[in-house]
Amino acid sequence: MPKEVTTYCPRCKTHQPHLTSLYKAGKRRALAEGERRHEREKKGYGGQKYSLQKKFAKTTKKQTLRLACKTCGYTRHKKGMRLRKLVFE
């Protein structure tokens, strides 16, 4: 993957050079409401609310590409690229 691609920028409304990088999710907050609820559901008798996945058919995961416009700095995500490893040249 090239470090810089020319693609459409919704803010500039024209095609502009964009810097590419791989999106990485931030650290999960332990005190967030959903996180606390999940911990409460797992606690006690009965185990998980849903079954843990044991069979994995896919060998890759869908990655999200981060595109940052070089002129205005607007960042957007391009979802759903299936790849093993992304190498920037």
N, C-alpha and C positions, 0 to 999 in steps of 0.2 A: 504494500500500500504506500503510495506517495505521501510525504509529509504535508504537501500542499496540493489541494484540488480546486478547480474552478467550478463552482456550482451556484445555484440561485440563492440569493439572500432576501428573505421576506421584508427586512427593514429597508435595505437599499433599493429593493424592487428591481434589481439587475443581477447578472451573473458577476460574482466577485471571487477572488482567491480566498480559500478557507484553509485554516490549519486543522489537521485531523489528529485526533487522539482517541483512545479507548475510554469509554465511560466506566467509572468504578463507583459502586454504591458506597455511601458513607457509613460510618459506624452506627449500629443500631442503639437507640436509647433504651436503657433498661427500665426507666420510669415512664415510658410512653404507655398510653392506655391499652393499646392492643397487645403490647408486650406483657403487661401485668395480667391482662385477661387470659392470655395464652398460658402463662405460668399457673394461674389459678385453675384452669381447666385440666392441666396435666397433673395437678396435685391430688393426693388421696387415692382412693380405690378407683378402678375402672381404666386407668392408663390414658392413652391418647384419645382425643376426640375423633381423630381420623387415622387411618392406617398409614404407616411409614412405607414409602415406595421401596420395593426390593428389586424388581426387574427394571433395568434401564435399557431401552431399545436404541436410544440415540448415543452416538459417540462424541457429539459436539453440542455446545449450547449456543443459543442465539445471543450474539453480542450487540451492544449498542455503540454506535460510532458518534463521537462528539465533533461537531463542525463549528469552528469559531471564525467569523468573518474578519479579515485583516483590515478592512477599512473602517467599519463601525464597531467591531468587537462583539457583535450579536452572536450568541451561542445557541445552537439548536442540536437536537439529537436525531440521528437516523437509526431507527430500530430494525431489529430482525436480520442481522447478518450472521449467517452460520459459518463459524470458522474455528479451527483448532488453535492457531497462534497467529497473531497479527504482527508483522515486521514492517516498520516504517523505514523507507529509504530516502 
